[in-house]
Amino acid sequence: MIKNVEFKTPNNEVLQETNLARLYDDMSEKIVKESEDFEGRDSGWTLDEILRLEVRTNRYSPFRGSSSFIEVPKQITETKAIINVINKKDSQCFMWSILAALYPNTSNPNKTSSYVPHLNKLNFDGISFPTPLNEVKKFSKMNYIGINIYSFEEDLKILPLLISDIVYLFENFRKISMQTYKLDPCWYFTTPALSWDAMLLHTKVAIELFTDYDMLLFIEKGVRGGISQCCNRYAIANNRYMSNFNPDDEIKYLMYLDANNLYGYAMSKYLPLKDFVWSDNDLTEQDILNLSDESDVGYILEVDLEYPSDLHDKHSDFPLAPENKPPPNCKEPRLLTTLEPKTKYVLHYSNLKLYLKLGENNSTQQQERTTQLGSRNETTQLASMNETTQLCTAVDRLQPPAPPLQQNRLFLPTAVITN
């Protein structure tokens, strides 16, 4: 007697990121297990042959209605690291995701209304919604944006669906560079190196190199780096807007100030360029204060500094004249801000002017030297290798402007063009 028996597997979603080999193994294992179970239930039947295998496929259409919004799995939501814009009235989840990434909103990040003002900033022409992967590449090229798309599975495994091909982005940058600077980025390892050559090419200046070894050592003493520290100052506001306002006490307001582009500001100043010589001028404190920051001749000085005790409390949060030396119980030097006296301290005369104006006294001047400074006007900007060596030249404003990030890449031994 022959009996036909069917063994089936449940329907499964097969997406672009689906592991077909694993899916096949899972289905095969289920069919084999069902056939073994059938034979083992004392049915008396044995498998004689497999007549046929059927694979049924249907087009997968997960979206129903007018919305493409899908709740994010709990494992992702709990990370507090994603934004899932709630677009329950449309199927434009891709558009809202891109806008949320490029124009973040901290007050209502999950609402589409937070990103409506930015709709015209990107080109979505020809992009359908919901957006298939091939149109993501199209959108990326139209807007010069690199986009990576990943899938998330229940076993916490993350699989890449689309990795951005940024070759065209570099080719666009290369085209702009050759049109603007007449330089090919392919010949450079870094953007600073490219920008340094662009600056020299367009300004036609020749920066004088040191031939005096003592001058080089002298300048190196002034290379200290940048301060990195937390300054916590305790203050209590007392003004008419406070509930506990006391009109008999000093009126005080608390303000939050954030200074940006300090490096770009420093580069816009008059900086040394050529004619480096040792100077025999005997400068007094008043001579230094009388020097113009835009003088054709400037000074880099080696001085001894004393910090008056009456300024200690006022300057305790952020003392002037940082120096490299080992802190207590440490062998390695660090850049420290201290109220201690400084000996043979090398600095630019404009810095010394600031220190004197803020109340720090200069006791003796050990060595001096003069330099010829590069001039500037409203249409040019100065660039230097770094803040302390102060090798500089005038840089014309170029169009199109270089990215703002390049402005912070002006360091020894390379520099960049800024707009």
C-alpha positions in Angstrom: 0.0 0.0 0.0 1.3 3.5 -0.9 0.3 6.6 1.0 1.2 10.1 -0.2 2.2 12.4 2.7 3.1 16.1 2.5 5.7 17.8 4.7 5.6 21.6 4.7 7.6 24.5 6.1 6.1 27.9 7.1 6.3 31.0 4.9 9.6 32.9 5.3 10.5 36.5 4.3 13.4 36.4 1.7 15.0 39.9 1.6 18.2 41.1 0.0 20.1 40.6 3.2 18.7 37.1 3.9 21.2 34.3 4.2 19.8 31.9 1.6 22.2 29.0 2.5 21.1 29.2 6.2 17.4 29.4 5.2 17.8 26.3 2.9 19.4 24.4 5.7 16.7 25.3 8.2 13.9 24.3 5.8 15.7 21.0 4.9 16.2 20.2 8.5 12.5 20.8 9.3 11.3 18.5 6.5 13.8 15.7 7.5 12.7 16.0 11.1 9.0 15.8 10.2 9.5 12.7 8.1 11.5 11.0 10.8 8.9 11.8 13.4 6.2 10.4 11.1 8.0 7.1 10.8 8.8 7.0 14.5 5.2 7.3 15.7 4.4 3.6 15.2 2.6 4.4 12.0 4.1 1.4 10.2 5.0 3.6 7.2 8.4 4.0 5.8 9.7 6.6 3.3 10.0 5.0 -0.1 10.7 8.0 -2.3 10.4 11.8 -2.7 8.1 12.5 -5.6 8.7 16.2 -5.9 9.8 19.4 -4.1 7.8 22.6 -4.5 9.2 26.0 -3.8 6.5 28.7 -3.9 7.4 32.4 -4.2 5.3 35.5 -3.9 6.2 39.1 -4.2 6.7 40.6 -0.7 4.8 43.7 0.0 5.2 44.5 3.7 3.6 48.0 3.6 -0.1 48.3 3.9 -2.0 51.6 3.9 -0.3 55.0 3.6 2.5 54.7 6.2 6.0 53.1 6.1 6.6 53.6 9.8 7.8 50.5 11.6 8.5 50.2 15.3 12.2 49.8 16.0 13.1 46.5 17.8 13.5 46.8 21.6 17.1 45.9 21.5 17.9 49.0 19.4 15.5 51.4 21.2 17.1 50.7 24.5 20.5 51.8 23.2 19.2 55.4 23.2 21.4 55.9 20.1 18.8 56.0 17.2 16.1 58.3 16.0 13.0 56.6 14.5 10.9 59.5 13.0 7.2 58.7 13.4 5.8 59.1 9.8 2.4 57.4 10.2 0.8 59.6 7.5 3.2 58.8 4.6 5.7 56.3 3.3 8.7 58.6 3.2 10.7 57.1 6.0 13.9 57.3 4.0 13.5 61.0 3.5 12.8 61.7 7.2 15.7 59.5 8.3 18.2 61.4 6.1 16.9 64.8 7.3 17.1 63.7 10.9 20.7 62.6 10.4 21.8 65.8 8.6 19.7 68.3 10.6 19.3 66.9 14.1 16.6 68.3 16.3 16.9 67.9 20.1 13.5 69.0 21.2 11.2 66.8 19.1 13.5 64.4 17.2 10.8 61.8 16.4 8.3 64.2 14.9 8.3 64.9 11.1 7.4 68.6 11.8 10.9 69.1 13.2 12.4 68.5 9.7 9.9 70.2 7.4 12.0 73.4 7.3 14.8 71.4 5.7 12.9 69.7 2.9 14.2 72.0 0.2 17.9 71.6 1.2 18.2 68.2 -0.5 17.3 66.9 -3.9 14.7 64.1 -3.9 13.7 64.4 -7.5 13.0 61.0 -9.1 13.1 59.2 -5.7 10.2 57.0 -5.0 8.8 56.1 -1.6 9.2 53.6 0.0 12.7 53.9 -1.4 14.4 50.8 -2.9 18.2 50.3 -2.5 19.0 51.2 -6.0 17.4 54.6 -5.6 19.4 55.2 -2.5 22.5 55.2 -4.6 20.9 57.6 -7.0 20.0 60.0 -4.1 23.5 59.7 -2.7 25.1 60.8 -6.0 22.6 63.7 -6.6 23.3 65.1 -3.1 27.0 64.1 -2.6 26.1 62.2 0.5 27.5 58.9 1.6 24.8 56.6 3.0 25.3 53.2 4.6 22.3 50.9 5.2 22.2 48.0 7.6 19.7 45.3 8.6 19.0 44.1 12.1 18.1 40.6 13.0 16.6 39.3 16.2 19.8 37.5 17.2 21.4 41.0 17.4 23.3 40.4 14.2 23.8 43.5 12.0 24.2 43.0 8.3 25.2 45.6 5.7 22.6 46.1 2.9 24.3 49.0 1.2 27.8 50.5 1.7 28.4 53.9 0.1 30.6 54.1 -2.8 32.4 57.4 -2.2 34.7 57.3 -5.3 32.5 59.9 -7.1 32.8 62.2 -4.0 36.6 62.1 -4.3 36.4 62.6 -8.0 34.3 65.7 -7.4 36.8 67.0 -4.9 39.6 66.3 -7.3 37.9 68.2 -10.0 37.3 71.3 -7.8 40.9 71.2 -6.6 42.3 71.1 -10.1 40.1 73.9 -11.2 40.7 76.1 -8.2 44.3 75.3 -7.1 45.7 73.6 -10.3 46.8 70.8 -8.0 45.8 67.1 -8.2 44.9 65.6 -4.8 46.0 62.2 -6.0 49.6 63.3 -5.5 49.1 64.0 -1.8 48.8 61.8 1.2 46.8 64.4 3.3 44.6 67.4 2.8 47.0 69.6 4.8 49.8 68.8 2.5 47.6 69.7 -0.5 46.4 72.9 1.1 50.0 74.0 2.0 51.1 73.7 -1.6 48.0 75.5 -2.8 48.7 78.4 -0.4 52.3 78.7 -1.6 51.2 78.5 -5.3 48.6 81.1 -5.1 50.3 83.7 -2.9 53.7 83.4 -4.7 55.5 84.0 -1.4 58.8 82.5 -0.3 58.8 81.7 3.4 62.3 82.1 4.8 63.8 78.9 6.3 66.0 79.0 9.4 69.7 78.7 8.7 70.7 79.6 12.2 70.5 76.5 14.4 70.2 78.7 17.6 67.2 80.4 16.1 65.6 77.1 15.5 66.2 76.0 19.1 64.9 79.3 20.3 61.6 78.9 18.4 61.2 75.3 19.6 61.3 76.5 23.2 58.1 78.4 22.4 56.3 75.4 20.9 54.0 74.2 23.7 50.8 72.9 22.2 47.3 73.6 23.5 45.8 73.7 26.9 43.2 71.0 27.7 41.6 71.3 31.2 38.3 71.8 33.0 37.8 75.1 34.7 35.1 75.1 37.3 34.2 78.5 38.8 31.6 78.9 41.5 29.4 81.9 41.2 25.9 83.0 42.4 23.7 85.3 40.3 22.2 88.3 42.0 19.9 90.4 39.8 16.3 91.6 39.6 15.3 88.4 37.7 16.2 86.2 40.7 13.7 85.2 43.3 16.2 85.8 46.1 17.5 89.1 44.6 19.3 91.3 47.2 19.6 94.9 45.9 22.1 95.7 48.6 24.7 93.2 47.2 26.7 93.5 44.0 24.6 92.9 40.8 25.8 89.7 39.1 24.6 87.9 36.0 25.7 84.4 34.8 26.4 84.0 31.1 27.4 81.1 29.0 30.0 82.1 26.4 31.4 79.8 23.7 34.3 81.2 21.6 34.7 79.6 18.2 37.3 79.7 15.5 40.1 80.7 17.9 42.7 79.2 15.6 41.3 81.0 12.5 41.4 84.2 14.5 45.0 83.7 15.4 45.9 83.1 11.7 44.3 86.4 10.7 46.9 88.3 12.7 50.2 89.7 11.6 52.7 86.8 11.8 56.5 86.4 11.0 57.5 85.7 7.4 61.2 86.6 6.7 64.3 88.5 7.7 64.9 86.7 10.9 67.7 88.4 12.9 68.9 88.6 16.4 68.1 92.0 18.0 70.2 94.1 20.4 67.3 96.4 21.2 66.8 96.9 25.0 63.0 96.9 25.2 61.2 98.1 28.4 57.7 97.1 29.4 56.4 100.3 28.1 58.2 99.8 24.7 56.5 96.4 24.4 53.1 97.9 25.3 53.6 100.6 22.7 54.3 98.1 19.9 51.4 97.8 17.4 50.1 94.4 16.7 50.2 95.4 13.0 53.8 96.6 13.1 56.1 95.8 10.1 58.6 94.6 12.6 57.8 92.2 15.4 59.6 90.4 18.2 59.8 87.0 19.7 61.2 87.3 23.2 62.8 85.3 25.9 61.8 86.7 29.3 61.6 86.0 33.0 58.1 86.4 34.4 56.9 86.9 37.9 53.2 86.5 39.0 52.2 89.2 41.5 50.6 87.6 44.6 47.7 90.0 44.4 46.7 88.4 41.1 46.7 84.8 42.3 43.1 84.7 43.4 41.9 86.5 40.3 43.8 84.2 37.9 43.6 81.0 39.8 41.1 79.3 37.4 43.2 79.9 34.3 46.7 81.3 34.9 48.6 83.0 32.1 51.8 81.7 30.4 51.4 77.9 30.3 54.6 75.9 30.4 55.7 72.3 29.8 57.0 70.6 32.9 56.3 67.4 35.0 53.4 67.8 37.4 53.8 66.6 41.0 54.4 62.8 41.3 54.8 62.5 37.5 57.9 62.0 35.4 56.4 63.0 32.0 56.1 66.7 31.2 52.6 68.2 30.8 51.4 71.6 29.6 50.4 73.3 32.9 48.9 76.6 33.8 50.5 77.7 37.1 51.0 80.8 39.2 54.7 80.1 39.6 57.5 82.4 38.2 58.8 81.5 34.7 62.4 81.8 33.6 63.7 82.1 30.0 60.1 81.9 28.8 59.8 82.3 25.0 56.7 84.0 23.5 55.6 86.4 20.8 55.5 90.1 21.8 51.7 90.3 21.2 51.2 87.6 23.9 53.5 89.4 26.3 51.5 92.6 25.7 48.4 90.7 26.7 50.0 89.4 29.9 51.2 92.8 30.9 47.8 94.3 30.3 46.2 91.6 32.4 48.6 92.5 35.2 51.5 90.1 34.9 54.9 91.8 35.3 57.9 91.2 33.1 61.1 91.4 35.2 64.0 91.0 32.7 64.4 90.4 29.0 67.0 87.9 28.1 67.1 87.7 24.3 65.2 89.4 21.5 64.9 89.0 17.8 63.1 90.8 15.0 61.2 89.5 12.0 59.6 91.1 9.0 55.9 90.5 9.2 53.7 89.7 6.2 51.1 92.4 5.7 47.4 91.8 5.1 44.2 93.7 4.1 40.5 93.1 4.1 40.6 90.6 1.2 43.5 88.5 2.4 44.0 86.2 5.4 47.1 85.1 7.1 48.0 81.4 7.6 50.8 80.0 9.7 52.4 76.6 10.2 51.4 76.6 13.8 50.6 79.0 16.6 54.0 79.1 18.2 56.5 78.9 15.4 54.5 81.5 13.6 55.9 81.0 10.1 53.3 82.8 7.9 52.2 84.2 4.6 49.2 86.0 3.2 46.5 83.8 1.7 44.1 85.1 -0.9 40.4 84.2 -0.4 39.7 81.4 -2.9 36.4 80.2 -4.4 35.0 77.8 -3.8 36.1 77.9 -0.1 37.8 75.0 1.4 35.8 73.0 4.1 35.9 74.5 7.6 37.6 71.4 8.9 40.7 72.3 6.9 41.2 75.4 9.0 42.0 73.3 12.0 44.5 71.3 10.0 47.1 74.0 10.0 50.0 72.4 11.8 53.6 71.7 11.4 54.8 70.6 8.9 51.8 71.3 6.7 49.2 74.1 6.5 45.9 74.7 4.7 44.0 77.3 2.7 41.0 78.8 4.5 38.2 80.9 3.1 
